[in-house]
């Protein structure tokens, strides 16, 4: 029996865990990325330079090396290329149609509406002028508007507009994050924001965890915390599962990891984003295995290689809490207490996005948070308490902007 060659899209820091795990599971690994000297190149058996957003270049590398499976599990930017390679070579994957539907928010919203699911009234905009008119139309009906690029991930470029005077700045911000230059304008919907993480096996949807997001008061598009294991939702779990299954079927997801986000209010769960990959901030490799008892990464690798996968999430789920760290605007002079916080009971991870000398900017997107602490425990309440205690230990000294 020959050793299978798994093609992993991306060779950056976030792909290292998948590369290492695939090799530990007995695979050889090919990685492709557009940059030279990427950290994953040294970890993999083989590597090739190919932009992860370029399906044809990625396919050429896959053909050259005669791969047995392809996987993009950590970034939306490579999802289309991975699905294109899989479909072209007849390998397992989420499906090219699903990849297109989930990497274009306008398509996603249209699919949900066609399936009879409630969605916010949507205004696709091909340029800044159309987006500005759409924002004025939404504001004219009362409430606020939300502006987002159709083709980016992790909430980058998303902004809430409450007055017409702020519209142009929000549109310009969103366009900076859109490769296509297309935006989506919708009414801002109040409610509880939930994440439903799933694994699709043989088109069957298995829920691995539900996370409840806590938004920042000054920017509700960015989370200050995410709690797993205690879904504070007005809808029962069976209803959420039915909605999630209906949406993933409408998007034509064939298999793999799915990270879906909803706004829940009243008797409705409105889909706002779906990614056919694992969740960031270590949700996929760390939080979900603890919460569900399912080794999500091993399952994703096995599915990509066409191996049988059995999924039996534990009931009830365990608890996990991600507490994001934040600092005042200005130049960071020092960060104290991180090592102490990481050693505290229940703390499974602590990561800092900023270092002394960096400028801490106003909170306009997720990447501007200082970092995060993750606690794992038997219950959500225990994990939340542990994470909050650890976060308080991290002290940041900032020189305010002059």
KAFENJO-V386283 format. One record per residue. N is the residue number from 0. RES is the residue in one letter. SS is DSSP state (H for helix, E for strand, C for the rest). Layout:
BEGIN
n=N res=RES ss=SS
n=N res=RES ss=SS
END
This chain:
BEGIN
n=0 res=X ss=C
n=1 res=X ss=C
n=2 res=X ss=C
n=3 res=X ss=C
n=4 res=X ss=E
n=5 res=X ss=E
n=6 res=X ss=E
n=7 res=X ss=E
n=8 res=X ss=E
n=9 res=X ss=C
n=10 res=X ss=C
n=11 res=X ss=C
n=12 res=X ss=H
n=13 res=X ss=H
n=14 res=X ss=H
n=15 res=X ss=H
n=16 res=X ss=H
n=17 res=X ss=H
n=18 res=X ss=H
n=19 res=X ss=H
n=20 res=X ss=H
n=21 res=X ss=H
n=22 res=X ss=H
n=23 res=X ss=H
n=24 res=X ss=C
n=25 res=X ss=C
n=26 res=X ss=C
n=27 res=X ss=E
n=28 res=X ss=E
n=29 res=X ss=E
n=30 res=X ss=E
n=31 res=X ss=E
n=32 res=X ss=E
n=33 res=X ss=C
n=34 res=X ss=C
n=35 res=X ss=C
n=36 res=X ss=C
n=37 res=X ss=C
n=38 res=X ss=H
n=39 res=X ss=H
n=40 res=X ss=H
n=41 res=X ss=H
n=42 res=X ss=H
n=43 res=X ss=C
n=44 res=X ss=C
n=45 res=X ss=E
n=46 res=X ss=E
n=47 res=X ss=E
n=48 res=X ss=E
n=49 res=X ss=C
n=50 res=X ss=C
n=51 res=X ss=C
n=52 res=X ss=C
n=53 res=X ss=C
n=54 res=X ss=H
n=55 res=X ss=H
n=56 res=X ss=H
n=57 res=X ss=H
n=58 res=X ss=H
n=59 res=X ss=H
n=60 res=X ss=H
n=61 res=X ss=H
n=62 res=X ss=H
n=63 res=X ss=H
n=64 res=X ss=H
n=65 res=X ss=C
n=66 res=X ss=C
n=67 res=X ss=C
n=68 res=X ss=E
n=69 res=X ss=E
n=70 res=X ss=E
n=71 res=X ss=C
n=72 res=X ss=C
n=73 res=X ss=C
n=74 res=X ss=C
n=75 res=X ss=H
n=76 res=X ss=H
n=77 res=X ss=H
n=78 res=X ss=H
n=79 res=X ss=H
n=80 res=X ss=H
n=81 res=X ss=H
n=82 res=X ss=H
n=83 res=X ss=H
n=84 res=X ss=H
n=85 res=X ss=H
n=86 res=X ss=H
n=87 res=X ss=H
n=88 res=X ss=H
n=89 res=X ss=C
n=90 res=X ss=C
n=91 res=X ss=C
n=92 res=X ss=C
n=93 res=X ss=C
n=94 res=X ss=C
n=95 res=X ss=H
n=96 res=X ss=H
n=97 res=X ss=H
n=98 res=X ss=H
n=99 res=X ss=H
n=100 res=X ss=H
n=101 res=X ss=H
n=102 res=X ss=C
n=103 res=X ss=C
n=104 res=X ss=H
n=105 res=X ss=H
n=106 res=X ss=H
n=107 res=X ss=H
n=108 res=X ss=H
n=109 res=X ss=H
n=110 res=X ss=H
n=111 res=X ss=H
n=112 res=X ss=H
n=113 res=X ss=H
n=114 res=X ss=C
n=115 res=X ss=C
n=116 res=X ss=C
n=117 res=X ss=C
n=118 res=X ss=C
n=119 res=X ss=C
n=120 res=X ss=C
n=121 res=X ss=E
n=122 res=X ss=E
n=123 res=X ss=E
n=124 res=X ss=E
n=125 res=X ss=C
n=126 res=X ss=C
n=127 res=X ss=H
n=128 res=X ss=H
n=129 res=X ss=H
n=130 res=X ss=H
n=131 res=X ss=H
n=132 res=X ss=H
n=133 res=X ss=H
n=134 res=X ss=H
n=135 res=X ss=H
n=136 res=X ss=H
n=137 res=X ss=H
n=138 res=X ss=H
n=139 res=X ss=C
n=140 res=X ss=C
n=141 res=X ss=C
n=142 res=X ss=C
n=143 res=X ss=C
n=144 res=X ss=E
n=145 res=X ss=E
n=146 res=X ss=E
n=147 res=X ss=E
n=148 res=X ss=E
n=149 res=X ss=C
n=150 res=X ss=C
n=151 res=X ss=C
n=152 res=X ss=C
n=153 res=X ss=C
n=154 res=X ss=C
n=155 res=X ss=C
n=156 res=X ss=C
n=157 res=X ss=C
n=158 res=X ss=E
n=159 res=X ss=E
n=160 res=X ss=E
n=161 res=X ss=C
n=162 res=X ss=C
n=163 res=X ss=H
n=164 res=X ss=H
n=165 res=X ss=H
n=166 res=X ss=H
n=167 res=X ss=H
n=168 res=X ss=H
n=169 res=X ss=H
n=170 res=X ss=H
n=171 res=X ss=H
n=172 res=X ss=H
n=173 res=X ss=H
n=174 res=X ss=H
n=175 res=X ss=H
n=176 res=X ss=C
n=177 res=X ss=C
n=178 res=X ss=C
n=179 res=X ss=C
n=180 res=X ss=C
n=181 res=X ss=C
n=182 res=X ss=E
n=183 res=X ss=E
n=184 res=X ss=E
n=185 res=X ss=E
n=186 res=X ss=E
n=187 res=X ss=C
n=188 res=X ss=C
n=189 res=X ss=C
n=190 res=X ss=C
n=191 res=X ss=E
n=192 res=X ss=E
n=193 res=X ss=E
n=194 res=X ss=E
n=195 res=X ss=E
n=196 res=X ss=E
n=197 res=X ss=E
n=198 res=X ss=E
n=199 res=X ss=E
n=200 res=X ss=E
n=201 res=X ss=C
n=202 res=X ss=C
n=203 res=X ss=E
n=204 res=X ss=E
n=205 res=X ss=E
n=206 res=X ss=E
n=207 res=X ss=E
n=208 res=X ss=E
n=209 res=X ss=E
n=210 res=X ss=E
n=211 res=X ss=E
n=212 res=X ss=E
n=213 res=X ss=E
n=214 res=X ss=E
n=215 res=X ss=C
n=216 res=X ss=C
n=217 res=X ss=C
n=218 res=X ss=C
n=219 res=X ss=C
n=220 res=X ss=C
n=221 res=X ss=C
n=222 res=X ss=E
n=223 res=X ss=E
n=224 res=X ss=E
n=225 res=X ss=E
n=226 res=X ss=E
n=227 res=X ss=E
n=228 res=X ss=C
n=229 res=X ss=C
n=230 res=X ss=C
n=231 res=X ss=C
n=232 res=X ss=C
n=233 res=X ss=C
n=234 res=X ss=C
n=235 res=X ss=C
n=236 res=X ss=H
n=237 res=X ss=H
n=238 res=X ss=H
n=239 res=X ss=H
n=240 res=X ss=H
n=241 res=X ss=H
n=242 res=X ss=H
n=243 res=X ss=H
n=244 res=X ss=H
n=245 res=X ss=H
n=246 res=X ss=H
n=247 res=X ss=H
n=248 res=X ss=H
n=249 res=X ss=H
n=250 res=X ss=C
n=251 res=X ss=C
n=252 res=X ss=C
n=253 res=X ss=C
n=254 res=X ss=C
n=255 res=X ss=E
n=256 res=X ss=E
n=257 res=X ss=E
n=258 res=X ss=E
n=259 res=X ss=E
n=260 res=X ss=E
n=261 res=X ss=E
n=262 res=X ss=E
n=263 res=X ss=E
n=264 res=X ss=E
n=265 res=X ss=C
n=266 res=X ss=C
n=267 res=X ss=E
n=268 res=X ss=E
n=269 res=X ss=E
n=270 res=X ss=E
n=271 res=X ss=E
n=272 res=X ss=E
n=273 res=X ss=E
n=274 res=X ss=E
n=275 res=X ss=C
n=276 res=X ss=C
n=277 res=X ss=C
n=278 res=X ss=C
n=279 res=X ss=C
n=280 res=X ss=C
n=281 res=X ss=C
n=282 res=X ss=H
n=283 res=X ss=H
n=284 res=X ss=H
n=285 res=X ss=H
n=286 res=X ss=H
n=287 res=X ss=H
n=288 res=X ss=H
n=289 res=X ss=H
n=290 res=X ss=H
n=291 res=X ss=H
n=292 res=X ss=C
n=293 res=X ss=C
n=294 res=X ss=C
n=295 res=X ss=H
n=296 res=X ss=H
n=297 res=X ss=H
n=298 res=X ss=H
n=299 res=X ss=H
n=300 res=X ss=H
n=301 res=X ss=H
n=302 res=X ss=H
n=303 res=X ss=H
n=304 res=X ss=C
n=305 res=X ss=C
n=306 res=X ss=C
n=307 res=X ss=C
n=308 res=X ss=C
n=309 res=X ss=C
n=310 res=X ss=C
n=311 res=X ss=C
n=312 res=X ss=C
n=313 res=X ss=C
n=314 res=X ss=C
n=315 res=X ss=C
n=316 res=X ss=C
n=317 res=X ss=C
n=318 res=X ss=E
n=319 res=X ss=E
n=320 res=X ss=E
n=321 res=X ss=E
n=322 res=X ss=E
n=323 res=X ss=E
n=324 res=X ss=E
n=325 res=X ss=C
n=326 res=X ss=C
n=327 res=X ss=C
n=328 res=X ss=C
n=329 res=X ss=E
n=330 res=X ss=E
n=331 res=X ss=E
n=332 res=X ss=E
n=333 res=X ss=E
n=334 res=X ss=E
n=335 res=X ss=E
n=336 res=X ss=C
n=337 res=X ss=H
n=338 res=X ss=H
n=339 res=X ss=H
n=340 res=X ss=H
n=341 res=X ss=H
n=342 res=X ss=C
n=343 res=X ss=C
n=344 res=X ss=C
n=345 res=X ss=C
n=346 res=X ss=E
n=347 res=X ss=E
n=348 res=X ss=E
n=349 res=X ss=E
n=350 res=X ss=E
n=351 res=X ss=E
n=352 res=X ss=C
n=353 res=X ss=C
n=354 res=X ss=C
n=355 res=X ss=C
n=356 res=X ss=C
n=357 res=X ss=C
n=358 res=X ss=E
n=359 res=X ss=E
n=360 res=X ss=C
n=361 res=X ss=C
n=362 res=X ss=C
n=363 res=X ss=C
n=364 res=X ss=C
n=365 res=X ss=H
n=366 res=X ss=H
n=367 res=X ss=H
n=368 res=X ss=C
n=369 res=X ss=C
n=370 res=X ss=E
n=371 res=X ss=E
n=372 res=X ss=E
n=373 res=X ss=E
n=374 res=X ss=E
n=375 res=X ss=E
n=376 res=X ss=E
n=377 res=X ss=C
n=378 res=X ss=C
n=379 res=X ss=H
n=380 res=X ss=H
n=381 res=X ss=H
n=382 res=X ss=H
n=383 res=X ss=H
n=384 res=X ss=H
n=385 res=X ss=H
n=386 res=X ss=H
n=387 res=X ss=H
n=388 res=X ss=H
n=389 res=X ss=H
n=390 res=X ss=H
n=391 res=X ss=H
n=392 res=X ss=H
n=393 res=X ss=C
n=394 res=X ss=E
n=395 res=X ss=E
n=396 res=X ss=E
n=397 res=X ss=E
n=398 res=X ss=E
n=399 res=X ss=C
n=400 res=X ss=C
n=401 res=X ss=C
END
